[in-house]
Amino acid sequence: MGRQSLGVGGRVQEGVGLAVFLSDAQVRRLTGTSDKQAAARWLAANGIRHWINAAGKIIVPASAVDQGAPSPTGGWSPDFSRLTGA
């Protein structure tokens, strides 16, 4: 049986590769621990959105860590408008 993930409208779809949440292995790699309490503390301390589901599993949305490539200027750019007269 192929991988399953929730599809549009809550239906389960077979073979869908779009990752909405980090896998358990990805959470372990990100936090550096397999201990759930320590991982949750690390996520909270680093401002990464997550929650614990009813089964006690740490759920981290992929969007919480996928911010794209960092900007070479650190997220800012100089304002040259006074120099160019714009």
C-alpha positions as CSV (number, residue, x, y, z in Angstrom):
1,M,0.0,0.0,0.0
2,G,1.4,3.5,-0.9
3,R,1.9,6.4,1.3
4,Q,-1.3,8.1,2.5
5,S,-1.9,11.7,3.3
6,L,-5.0,13.8,3.8
7,G,-6.2,15.2,0.6
8,V,-8.6,18.0,-0.2
9,G,-11.8,17.8,1.9
10,G,-10.2,15.4,4.4
11,R,-10.2,12.4,2.0
12,V,-7.3,10.0,2.2
13,Q,-5.3,9.9,-1.1
14,E,-2.9,7.2,-2.1
15,G,0.6,8.1,-3.2
16,V,0.4,11.9,-2.6
17,G,4.0,13.2,-2.0
18,L,3.2,16.7,-0.8
19,A,4.5,16.9,2.8
20,V,2.2,19.0,5.0
21,F,3.8,17.9,8.3
22,L,7.3,16.9,9.2
23,S,7.9,13.1,9.6
24,D,9.0,11.7,12.9
25,A,12.5,11.3,11.5
26,Q,12.5,15.0,10.4
27,V,11.4,16.1,13.8
28,R,14.2,14.0,15.4
29,R,16.8,15.5,13.0
30,L,15.6,19.0,13.5
31,T,15.6,18.8,17.3
32,G,18.5,16.4,17.8
33,T,16.6,14.2,20.1
34,S,14.1,11.3,20.0
35,D,12.8,12.3,23.5
36,K,9.3,13.9,22.8
37,Q,9.4,16.2,25.8
38,A,12.9,17.4,25.0
39,A,12.0,17.9,21.4
40,A,8.8,19.9,22.3
41,R,10.9,22.1,24.6
42,W,13.5,22.7,21.8
43,L,10.8,23.5,19.3
44,A,9.2,26.0,21.7
45,A,12.5,27.6,22.7
46,N,13.3,28.1,19.0
47,G,9.9,29.6,18.1
48,I,8.8,26.7,15.9
49,R,5.1,26.2,15.7
50,H,4.0,22.7,16.7
51,W,1.5,20.8,18.8
52,I,1.0,17.5,20.5
53,N,-1.8,15.3,19.1
54,A,-4.1,13.1,21.1
55,A,-1.7,10.1,20.6
56,G,1.2,12.2,22.1
57,K,2.9,12.7,18.7
58,I,4.7,16.0,18.0
59,I,3.1,17.6,14.9
60,V,5.2,20.2,13.1
61,P,3.7,21.9,10.0
62,A,6.3,21.9,7.2
63,S,5.5,25.6,6.7
64,A,6.8,26.3,10.2
65,V,10.4,25.5,9.1
66,D,10.2,26.1,5.3
67,Q,11.0,29.7,5.1
68,G,12.8,29.5,1.7
69,A,16.5,30.4,1.1
70,P,17.9,33.1,3.3
71,S,18.5,36.4,1.7
72,P,22.2,37.3,1.2
73,T,21.5,40.7,2.8
74,G,19.9,39.2,5.9
75,G,16.4,40.2,5.0
76,W,17.0,43.9,4.4
77,S,18.0,46.0,1.4
78,P,19.5,49.5,1.4
79,D,17.3,52.5,0.4
80,F,19.1,54.4,-2.3
81,S,16.1,56.7,-3.1
82,R,17.8,59.8,-1.7
83,L,20.9,59.2,-3.8
84,T,19.0,58.6,-7.0
85,G,16.4,61.4,-6.5
86,A,13.5,58.9,-6.7
